[in-house]
């Protein structure tokens, strides 16, 4: 299912995260790239160079918005002023879908600027799904929620993470941005089989996939986005697209960022797996 | 065991729950869990960058963490919480380091680091974007000058200047007023508004020269290190000499989306400040003082309008 209602019935192929060190290269050389994912918050400003750069990018490329501060799982209600800014950006970019994380990160108006794990409870799933619906109705754009990498699970959880993701996605009737690196990182940190995760997710709701690198420490793995994608993550990606179909795929590389060409070449490795998935299921 | 008196929470945070409910059945339960965890994250780290060994009420943190966080594998609940706490602190500290290079150069690494941690402990972020993280740093420095030691007043001026740069970089631009828009308007009734991205500063030191010198130093270091992302390493920071006292009047602004600092004559700054305060054109020009010549005022306004500094007065 290359195109579905969760990604605006698009077929975007392999994209890259738009990052500051690459601005000059992109604006001057105009390299071929199927699409760019922007961090919404970087452009939720009132003026100046960020919006100038964005407008120039929009003249040449397709852009999809990815957010880090909607905090669907926070107990706080959505902030209307925040949503109005986000909606203005949605109109500017004409993003066919918008993604943010299945997490919380603020409470009582104080922000952690982190993607904090949810307690996997039915009550939290109900509340989170309600918030996703409210945001989607306000923004008038399909929403995909992304699974986060995590380092802690709560005693109060009533189900596995993938069951929680499925519960939220079904109740909100939203899409999923499946981050296979995050699945791998969490599986190592919590000791579950990443294939159980894939088997438990409603793959027909997957509108986009993230791949990335991570850093392994002695007792845990950190989701650092500062390395090429390791083989186990590519293997998980392969399994994911064989289940979900050929899906818009994005490489995240956020720290120790190499040249544009190097990052792009890493992303295009996904083509090998996508070709395999196409051959296996030529829909 | 005797329980400690729970200290007052940092600005904006509600007190944490005494206990996180074992089962989270309601929205209030979810909020309790989130308040607890946020309090755990924003507490200052130990000198070795670890999680505090005791909770706010004096109980061992390992015990408190185990009540909420599931054990498993080779890392304990305490260590799992510590990963998040470190991540929180390192991310925010890095952000202030990037946004306040002048302050960092002035104070040196150790004092600057202590200031940043004290600031973040007292004033956790109240904005969805890290762009606003340093908005309250100048006021914090003025309220707590001890963190800058003998540099306190200069440090606050540098912090003002660096925040003004953030505002100039991506602050709102309103439709520019041109000469035709105000032609024929009576000066006694005409009120001009400064663009929101323009900040007027008066400082007892040439903060603009100082911050420029720091930027040039960092640019040289960055070029020398061949850093792809242009971020110089923290370790090699060298102090930039503090300038001599000299009162300066500066407008921090942007033109064609590039940052600029424009030195102003004292009278010009008084006029612009009066306009920014909502006074009429006639009153603002009068605020410039009796020695200001009409031709001088005319030349200033021609330059300011050329920069696009004036916009119509809106609802705000």
Interface residues (C-beta under 8 A of the other chain):
Chain A: X20 X21 X41 X44 X45 X46 X47 X48 X49 X50 X51 X52 X69 X74 X75 X79 X82 X104 X106 X107 X108 X109 X110 X111 X112 X113 X114 X116 X119 X121 X123 X124 X127 X151 X152 X153 X154 X155 X156 X157 X189 X190 X191 X219 X220 X222 X256 X257 X258 X259
Chain B: X12 X13 X14 X20 X21 X22 X23 X24 X25 X26 X27 X29 X30 X31 X33 X34 X35 X37 X38 X41 X42 X67 X68 X69 X70 X72 X73 X74 X75 X77 X79 X80 X81 X83 X84 X87 X88 X91 X92 X124 X125 X126 X127 X128 X129 X130 X131 X168 X169 X170 X171 X172 X173 X196 X197 X228 X229 X230 X254 X257 X258
